[in-house]
Amino acid sequence: MHLALNAIGKSTYAGIKRTMTKTTLTISFLVSVCVALALTASAQTKEIYAQRLVDQVAAKHPELNVIGLHVTPPNSSDNIIIASSIRNKVGKKSDPDDLEVMTTGKPFLKVLKPRELVDTGLPLYDGGGAVIGTVVMEVKFSFTKDPQVAMRRAIEVRDELKRQIQSKEQLFSDIVPAQSKDIYAQLLVDQIAAKHPELNLLSIHAIPPNSSDSMIIASTIKSKVGKKSDPDDIEVMTNNKADVVAKKERELFDTGLPLYDAGDAVIGTVVMEVKFSFTQDQQVALKQITQIRDELKKQITSKGQLFSEVDLDQASSAADSKQGPLKLLQVIPLPGVTGDFDHFAIDTKGNRLFLTAEEHHSIEVFEATTGKHLKSVGGFETPHSALYLSESNTLYVIDGGDGTCKVVRGDTYAIAKTIKLAKEADSMAYDAVQKRIYVANGGKEAEMDYSLISVISTANNTHLNDIKIDSGNIEAMAIAYKRPQLYVNLRDKGQLGIVDLTKNSLVASWPLPVSGNTPIQLDENDGRIYVVGRKPGKFVVLDSETGKVIATLACVEGADEMNYDAKHKRFYITGAEGFITVIEKRNANEYEAVAKVPTGYRGKNSIYVTELGRFYVAVSEHEDKPAELRVYQVD
């Protein structure tokens, strides 16, 4: 070659070199175009793993307007969109901003007010922590207008992706297009996973008919289906023992449990990954996966049923008609509002929501329809419960710090009157017919050997009388209008007390199969009273005439609030464990826990506003995260 170059001369060589350089650039460009066209065609015919991931994550996160993955394909030097929730974007070259995220490792964040979005870009990692591209997400204002909250959510979603990417090459692996039919096991997995966002992964391992090998027959990560089971998963099935391992680097518990059919025969192994964001307590994780495994068990008549075919189109239609009962709409951060919250009150006519911040010594005021934080009202020591009455535009606040009921003007938020009670005044019940508030106060924490139920008239804002109760701790109360009676949680005794309001005295008490009985609801028409215990969390149904226990169900621990949704016949129970337990009422005697919805740190206080179809939860500050108001749409 050297001799030939000398023979043709330097000028001729330079011309050839320029031509070759142009040709190389042209070929490089053509390769990029071909790759882009191939990816676009792939999106229309067969699918790559990256697109499947994007579709799955987008379905789980309605707060995202768009999600796209920007990666450099094999045999190309150009970074392009390889997967997107907007399919016609696939194959397009990445913008400089998106490229910069990958090359520098620094995220970008833009508030797009005209489009009502927060635009984010983050480095995309594989499971080993290597940067493999950029993930771009647009977070809707309807979820949050706070850029930092939007970024935190984008990071959470990015980390979901990371845990499911073994390598950059995996993103480009082909996936067989979904068939119109699938097996029953996969349908079960999809339905259960949709109900349990605390799971990162759910898979069923079983031995198929005419085979001797245990394999993954259904999974939330479809690319795993068909793979042989690991020895650990097989051991769970053969030894009939649970396996729970903390994977700190992945921030989850990797678990395996024997899978049973409804007749208690062992038919396989169910593997679940429980996120640390749900719990970092191994026993709590084990309890949760056991409950989920038992959900599966109830729906499996036999091992053979797992392999029966189901029509996915019909199943999808059925699933669409059974969406989760609560959908997170907004997260409103409350920076600077410290400590625990207690109870809510609603001003439907004035579109205001009130929240007692007991350790911040304030009432936080929000616009109910938008969630906008309007005002923080001071002048309280330890505000607990609150009641708003529209006819007088008055807010009543029970303040346990100085043992008072403060009468607050609804227009100026000035305290118009202070009604003196005993110390540790806490919960209240309102009789709308007699226009009376019943307030629990006194007791052990007030250094009294009895408690009081104080009666306040809202007609003239006067303290009428006190009912003495032999209990060191009274919690929530419920009024029975037909008698009239007051059902009272005697928490220190684990009893339900009955107060005759004509005699103003405690006339009976019933033992309860719970401890820490706090929330209460009454259904006079069905003759049922509902009580929730704190630890362990237990929902109890009693006959309101006799005190006989009708039903009990496990629920969230540390419960402080129970709301009843008469339209959908559901109870929403919130507790310090950080979840909403949703219980459905089939009839007066039958109840079923149908969902467990994550909230946040000590998200124990809530209110359901029927007129708006909204459910609100207060979440306390924790570590570097500010307090939050969470708003859910009730479906």
N, C-alpha and C positions, 0 to 999 in steps of 0.2 A: 504493500500500500504506500509505503514511504517513497519508493522509486517511482511509482505511478504519479504521485503528487508532484514530485520534482519535475517529471516529464511534462505535465500539463500546465505548470506554472502557477505562481502564487495568486495572480489576479483571477485566473480561472477557478482556483480552489475557493477563493473568497466568495465568488458568485455561487458556486455549488453550496457552500456553507450557509449563505443567506437563504437559498432555496430550501435547503434541508430544514433550517430553523422554522421557516414559514410553514413547511409541510408538517413538521412536528407539532407546531401550535394548532394547525388545522385539525390534525388527527386527535390531539388532546381535546379540542373543542367538540369534535364529533363524538368522541367517547362520552363526554359529559352529557351531550344532548341525547345520545342513545340510552345512557343510564337513566336520565330523567324521563325519557319516553317509556322506557321499560318499567320504571316505577309507577308511572301514571297508568300504563296498561295493566300492571300488576294490581293496582287498586281497583281496576274494573273487572278483572277476571279472577286471578288467584291472589291471595293475601299474604303479606309478609308479617312476621311476628310483631314488628313495630306498630303496624296499623291495628292489629288485634289488641295490643296493649292500650293504645290511645282510645279505641272504642270502649274498652272495658272501664277505663278510668273516667272517661267523659260521662259514661252512664251513671257512675257512682257519685259524680260531682256536678250537680245541676247549677252550682254557683259559677261554673266556668262557662264563658261565652265561646271560647275556642281553646284548644290545646294542640300544639304542633311540635314535632321532633325534627331538629336540624342536625344532620350528620353527613359526613363525607363517605359516599358509597365505595365499595371495593373497586379498584381499577379506575379511580377518578381522583382528580385533585380539587374538585369543586364541592363546597358544602351546600347541600340542598335540603328542602323539606321532604323527608322520606315518609312521614305519616302525619295525618292531621284530621281533626274532627270536621274540617271542611275539605272534602275530598279533592276539589278542583285546585287546591293549593299544592297538592303533592307533585313533586318534580321541579318546582320553582326554586331558583337560586336564593340563598339566604342573604338578607340585608347585612350591611356592615355592622350594625348594632348587634345582630344575632351572632355574627362571626367573632366579634370582640369578646362576648361573654365566654365563648369556648377557649379562645386563645389566652385571655387574661385571668379567667376563673372568677371574674367579678360580675355579679348580677346587675340587671338594670330594672328600673321601676319608673313608669310614667302614668300620671293620672290624666285620663282622657275624658274630660268633663262633657264635651259635646256628645260623646258616645256612651257616657255613663259607665265607664270601665276603668279598671286599673290594669295596665299592660305590664307584664313581668317577663323577664328572661333569666334563666338560671342555668348554670353548668349541669349537664346531664352526666351521671356517673353509672358505671356498671357495678355489679355486686362487690367487686374488689376495690372500688374507690377510684378507678381510673376515669379521667374525663374523656367522654366519647362523643360529646356533642352539646347542643343547647336545647332546652325545653322552654317553649314560649307558651304562656297562659294569659288569657284575659279574664280577670275576675270582675263579676258584675257588681255594680253599685247596690243592687237590691240585696246582696249578701253583706257588703260593708263598703263604706266610703273612706275608711281609714286605711291609708297606704300600708302601714306596718302590719295591720291585721291581714290585709290582702297578701302581703309578702309571706307572712307566716303560713297562711293556707297554701300558697304556691309551693313553699318548701316542703310541707307535709305531703302534697301530691307528688312532687319530684322524688321524695324518698320512697313513696309507694312504688314508683316506677323502678327505682334503683334496685329494690329488693327482688324484682322480677326479671332483671337483666343480668345474665351470666357473663356476657361479653358483647362487644360491639357487633361481632359477626352474627350473633343470635338474632339481632334486630332484622337482619336481611334474610333469615331462614324462611322458607315457604311454609305456609299453613294450608292444609286441605280445607277448601271452602266448607262452611257449615252445611250439613245436610238438612233436609226438611223433616227428618225423623231422628230421634236420639233415644237413648235408653232412660228408663225411669230414674236410675241412680243420678244421672246428670241433671235431670229436672229437679230432683230433691236438693242437690248441692246448690244449684242456682237460686232456688227459693229460700233456702236456709241462709245462704251467704248474704242475700239481699236484706234479711232481717237483722243481721249481726255485723255491723260495720267494725266491731272490735276485732274481727278476724282478718288477718292478712292473707290466710290461705285456708281452704277446706278441701280435703280429698278423701275419697273412699277407696280402700284397697280390698280386693276380694279375688277369689279364684273363679274365673269364668267357666261356664259349662264346657266339657270336653278338653279341659286343660288341667295341668298339675301345678302351674305357676301362679303365684299371687302377683297381681299387678294393679296399677292405678286404673280404675274403671270410670272414675268421674272426678273432676277437679275444677276449681275456680280458675286455674291456669290450664287451659285446654291442651296446651302443647305437652303437658305431662301425661295425658291419658295414653295408656298403652305401655308405659314404662314398667319394668319389673319392680316389685317392692324391695326396699332395702331390708337387710337382716333384722334391723331394729323394729321395723314395722311388722314383719312376720312374727317376731318374738312376742309382740303385744297380743296378737291373735292366738298364738299357740299356748302362751302362758296365762292368758286372760288377766293381764296386769297393765295398769296405766303407766305411761312414760311421759314425764314432764321435764324438759331441759331448758334452762334460761340461756338464751343466746344474746349476751349483752351487746356484742358488736352489731347485731341486727336489731336490737331493741325490741325483742319479742320472746315469748315462750314457745318452744317447739314441742308439741304434745301429740301423744297417740293414745287412743282408747279402744278397747274391744268394741266392735259394732254388733249389736244384737238385732234380731227381728222381734216382732211383737210378742212372740212366744218365748223370748229369752234365750234362743239358740244363738251361739256365736257364729257370725257369718262373714266376719272380716275385721278390718281395722279402719278407724276414722282418724285422720291426721288433721290437726288444726294448729295454726300459728296465731297466738293471741298477742296483740300489740301491747307494749309497755304503756302506751298512752291510756289504755284501759285499766291496767293494774300492773304493779311490779311485785305483787305478793303471789307467791307460787300457789298457795292454798286457794286464794280467790280465783286464780286462773283455772285451777283444777275443778273447782265448783262450777265455774261458768261452762267449761267444755263438757262436763258431765251433763249439765242441763241441756246443752245443744245436742249431745249424743242421744239423749232421751227423747228430744223432739224428733230426731230422725227415726228412732226405734218405733215410735207410735205410728209412723207412716209406712212401715215395711212389714208386710204380712209374711214374706218369705224371702230367702236369698234369690230364688228364681225371679221374683218380681223386679229386682234391681236391673235385670237384663232385658226386661220386657220393653218393646218399642212404644214410644209416645210421639204424637204429632206435635212438633215444635210450634207450628203456627197456632194451633188451638191452645197449647200451653201458654204461649206468649200472650194471647188474647185474655186468657184467664188471669195471668199474672198482672197484666195491665189493669184489670178490674180490681186487683187486690194490692194496690200500692201501700207502702208503709203508712201508718196512721199519722206520723208527724214528719214534716219536711222542714229542715232548717232554712229559714229565709234570710236572717240577718244576725250579725254579731256586732253589738254596739260596745266598744271599749269604754271603760270608765276610769281613766288614769287619775290617780290621787284619791280614789274612794277606797279606803282601807278596811280590812276586817270583815266580819260576817254580816250577812243580811238577815232580815226576818221576813215579814209578810208584805203582800201587795194590797192595793185598793185600786178601783177603777172608776173613772168619771166618763161614762160612755158618751153622754151628751156633749161634754166639753172636750172630748178626745184627749184625756189625760190619764196617765198611768202613774201611780204613786208607789214607791218602794221604800220600806224602812231600812236604813243602814244602821244597825244597832251599835256597831263598834266605831262607826264614823260620826255618830251622834247627829244624823241628818235624815231628811226625807228627800229622796231623789225623784225628780219629776220628769216624765217623758211624754212625748207626743205618741199616743197609742197606735195610730195607723202607720206612722213612719219609723217609730222607734227613736226619733231624735231626742237627745238629752237636753231638756229645756232649762233645768234649774236644780241647784242643791240648796235645800232650805235647812238652816241651822236652828238652834234654840232648844235642842232636845238632849237628854242625857243618854238614855238607852231605849230608843223607840222600838217597840215590838210589833204590835198589830195596828191596823188602820182601817177606817171605814169612811167612805165618802157618801154624803147624801145630797142629791142634786136639788131637792126642793128648797134647801136652805143654803146651798153652795158652801157646805161646811165639811171639813175633814176632821175626823176624830182620831187622835193618836194616843195609844196607850204607852206610857213611858215608865219602864220598870226602874229606871235609875232613881227618880225621886218619888215614885209611886203616885202617878197622876194620870188623869185623862185630860189631854190638852185639846181644846176646841179651837181649830184653826180656820181662819177665814179663807174661802176658796179664791177670792179675787186678789188679795194682797199677801197671803200666806202669813199674816200676823196672827199671833196667839191671842184670841179674843177672851178666853176664859181658861182657868186651870182648876180642875175638880180633883180634890185630894182623895187618894185611896191609900191602901197599905203599900209598903215597898214590894218590889218584885212583881208589880202588875204586869201581866203578860198577854195571854190570849183573850179573845172576846167572841161573843156570838150576838147577832142582832135579830131582834124580834120586830119585823116590819109592821106587824099588825098593831102591837101595843106601843110601838116606837120606844123600845127599850134596848139598851146595851147591857149585856151580862159580861162582867170582867173578872177573870181569875187573878187573885192577888194574895199576898201574904205567903204563909208556908215556911218550910225549913230554911230556905235561902234568905228569908226576911227575919230569921231568928224567932219565928212563931211556931207553936206546936199545933197549929191548925191553919187552914186556908179560908179565904173568903171568896164568895162570888158577889161582887158589888153590882147593884142595879142602878143604871143611869137613865134618866128620861132625856130623849133627844128633842122632846117637844119644848122643854124649857131649860135644858142643860143643867139639871140638878141631880144630886146623888140621893136616890130614894131610900135605899136600905141595903143591908148586907145579909147574906145567907152563910152561916158558919158551917164548914165542912171538915170532918175529922180526917184530914189528909195533909201530908207535908208537901205535896206537889200536884196541883191541878193543871191539866193541859187543855187540849181543844174540847169544845162543847158543841152540842147540836140540839136545836129546839124542835120539840114535837108539838105542833099547833093543835092537834085534835084532843089533847088530854087536859090541860097543857103540862108538859114536862120538859126537863132539861137533862139530856144525857151528858155525862161528864167523865172524862178520862182521869181516873185517880192513878197517876203514873207511878207513884212510889209504892202503891199496893198491888199493881198489876190488875186493877179492877175497873169495871165500868159502873159509875154511880148513876142513880136516877133521882133527880130532884123534883119534888112536887111543887109547882110554881103557885099553887093556891095556898099551900101550907108554908112555902119558903123553907123547906127542910129536905134533907136527904132521907129518902124512904126505902131505898134498896141499893144493893151493890152486887154485881155479878163477877165471878172470877174469869180471867181471860187467859187463853193459852199462849200469851206473849209477854215479853218484858219491854219496858220503855214505850208503852202505848201512848201515841201522840196524836196523829191525825184522826179525824172522825167524819163520817157522813151518815145521813139518815134518809131512808126511803119509806115514807109513811104509807104510801099506797101498797107496796109489796110487803110491808111489815119487816123490813130488814135494816139492820144497823151495821156499819162497816168501820172497822178499827184497824190501824196498822201499828205493829210493833217495830222497834228500832233494830235490835240485835239479838238474835238473827232477824233479818227483815221478813215480816210475815203479815199478809193481808188476811183478815178474819171477817167472816160473815156470821152475824148472829140474828136470831129471831128477836125482834124488838119487843115482843110480849113476854117471852120467857127467859131470854138470855141464852137459849140453846145454840151451840155452835153448829152452823149449817155447812160451812166450807172454810178451808184455809189454803193459801197459796204462798209460795216463796216470792219475795219481792226485794227491791232495793233496800240496802241497810241505811240506817240513820235517817229514816223518813221524817220529814217535817211538814209535808203538805200532800193532800189528796184532793184532786179535783174530779168532779163527775160531769161527763159529757152525755146529757140525756138524749141528744139527737143520734149519736152513734152507739149509745149504751156502753161507754167505756169509762174506766177510771184511769187517771194519770197521776202516778205517785212519784214524787221527787225526793231524793235523799242525798245525804252527805257523801255517799259512795260515788256520786257523780253520774247517775243514770236516771232515766224516766222508765219506770215499769208501767206498761200499758196492759190493763186487764179488761177483757171483754165480758160483758154480762149476757149469758145465753138466756137465762130465765132467773127466777128468784132463788133457785138452788144450785145453778151451774155457772161456773166462771172459768175463764181461761186466760193465762198470761200470753199475749200475742206479740209483744215486742219489748225490747230493752234498748232504749235510745240513749247514746252517750250525751252528756252535757258538759261538765267541767268540774273544776275543784270546788267541792262543797256546794254543788248546785242543788240545794235542798229546798229552796223556796220558789214558788211558782203560782201562776194564776191562769185560768182558762177564761177567755172573754168570748162568750157565745156569739154575741152580735158581730164580732169581727172574724170569728173562726180562727183566732190566734191563741197560741199558748206561749207564755213568757216565763223564762227561768233566769234567776239571778245567780251568777257564778262569782265566787270570791277571788280576790287577787291571790297569786301564788308564785313564789320565786320571782322571775322577771316578767311574768304575764300580768297585765292589769285586770281588774275586775271587769265583768262583762254582763250585759243584758242580752240574752239569746231569745230570738223570736222564731217560733215554729208555726207553719201553716198546718191546720188540722184537716186531714182528708178522710 
